[in-house]
Amino acid sequence: MNFQSLVLLIGTNPLPNYVVAKYFSDTNNDLLNIFMIHSGGNANQSSTREYAENIERVLKKNKPDTNLNFKYVSLNDIENQKSNVNDLNSAFDEVSID
């Protein structure tokens, strides 16, 4: 099964996301994009963007010749469903997910 885009929901335990991203980046030659959906930081929540950035850094370190595009999608208020839908729609309106 080959696909071009992988969407990951980055939480406070980034290990499962790293394992999935590593596996598919090693086995799927068609993979072009990895979308990292993470929480944005505010008074009520911590940001998980740093975890996403660490996943990208490690993947690139282990495979420096990779052509993968890493795209970050911030959910600004994870407790607000409407806000989450708007954030996701804005991020994916311009992109075709295969």
matplotlib code that plots the C-alpha trace (Angstrom):
import matplotlib.pyplot as plt

x = [0.0, 1.6, 0.5, 1.9, 0.8, 1.0, -1.0, 0.2, -1.5, 1.4, 0.7, 2.9, 4.2, 5.9, 7.3, 4.4, 4.4, 8.1, 7.8, 5.0, 6.8, 10.1, 8.4, 6.5, 9.5, 11.6, 9.1, 6.9, 8.9, 5.8, 5.7, 6.2, 4.5, 4.3, 1.7, 2.3, -0.9, 0.1, -1.4, -0.5, 0.5, -1.7, -2.7, -4.7, -2.5, 1.1, 2.4, 3.4, 5.2, 8.6, 7.8, 6.9, 10.1, 12.2, 10.6, 11.5, 15.0, 15.7, 14.2, 16.3, 19.4, 18.9, 18.1, 19.7, 19.0, 15.2, 12.9, 10.1, 8.2, 7.3, 4.2, 3.0, -0.6, -1.3, -4.6, -4.9, -7.5, -7.7, -10.8, -12.8, -14.1, -15.1, -11.7, -10.0, -12.1, -11.3, -7.6, -7.6, -9.7, -7.3, -4.3, -5.7, -7.6, -4.5, -3.2, -4.3, -4.1, -3.5]
y = [0.0, 3.2, 6.7, 10.2, 11.8, 10.7, 12.6, 12.3, 13.7, 14.7, 14.3, 14.3, 10.8, 11.2, 7.7, 6.0, 8.8, 8.5, 4.7, 5.1, 7.9, 5.9, 2.8, 4.4, 6.7, 3.5, 1.3, 3.7, 5.2, 7.3, 9.1, 12.9, 14.7, 14.2, 16.4, 17.0, 18.1, 19.5, 21.6, 25.2, 26.6, 28.9, 29.5, 26.3, 23.9, 23.1, 23.1, 19.8, 21.4, 20.7, 17.0, 17.2, 19.1, 16.5, 13.7, 15.6, 16.3, 12.6, 11.3, 13.7, 12.8, 9.1, 9.7, 13.0, 12.5, 12.4, 14.3, 14.4, 17.6, 18.2, 20.4, 21.6, 22.2, 23.9, 23.3, 26.6, 25.5, 21.8, 22.0, 23.8, 21.5, 24.3, 25.9, 22.5, 22.0, 25.5, 25.0, 21.7, 23.0, 26.0, 23.7, 21.2, 23.5, 24.2, 20.6, 17.4, 14.5, 11.1]
z = [0.0, -1.2, -0.5, -0.7, 2.5, 6.1, 8.8, 12.4, 15.5, 17.8, 21.6, 24.6, 23.8, 20.4, 20.2, 18.4, 15.8, 15.3, 14.8, 12.3, 10.4, 10.4, 9.1, 6.3, 5.3, 5.0, 3.2, 1.1, -1.7, -2.8, 0.6, 0.0, 2.9, 6.6, 8.3, 12.0, 13.7, 17.1, 19.8, 20.0, 23.3, 25.3, 29.0, 29.1, 27.1, 26.3, 22.8, 21.3, 18.3, 19.8, 19.8, 16.1, 15.4, 17.2, 15.1, 11.9, 13.2, 14.0, 10.7, 8.7, 10.8, 10.1, 6.4, 5.3, 1.6, 2.3, 0.0, 2.6, 3.2, 6.8, 7.3, 10.7, 11.6, 14.9, 16.7, 18.6, 21.1, 21.5, 23.7, 21.0, 18.3, 16.0, 16.3, 15.6, 12.4, 11.2, 11.9, 10.0, 7.1, 6.7, 6.7, 4.2, 1.9, -0.1, -0.2, -1.8, 0.5, -1.3]

ax = plt.figure().add_subplot(projection="3d")
ax.plot(x, y, z, "-o")
ax.set_aspect("equal")
plt.show()
